[in-house]
Amino acid sequence: MAGYQRKTALAPSEVFVKAEEVLPDILGLTRTKASSHGSTYAGLEGTVTLSAHRHGMYTEVVASTDRLRTSRMDYEIQRFLNQLPYEPGDDGGPGSGEPT
């Protein structure tokens, strides 16, 4: 029901590695499908599908959830996307309003 986009300097494979590190811990999701350009995660909080496609120096990441924009899942997916490094050389990490 909700979709989010983010450009990142990471390669698609790196995005999926990062998702596998973060999403099971923060949302209790398990990967149910995977390909070189997409992954689906599901759990008690709902389902999220990530797709990542390289365009030049950047990867376009799209996250689609089956929840409303006000759900915990959507909040955590937005946080995950914001932690992806935008420019080459960026470390990524929490935004200015997030606790470190």
Buried (B, 14 or more C-beta within 10 A) or exposed (E): EBEBEBBBBBEBEBBBEBBBEBBBEBBEBEBEEEEEBBBBBBBEBBBBBBBBEBEEEBBBBBBBBBBEEEBEBBEBBBBBBBBBBEEEEEEBEEEEEEEE
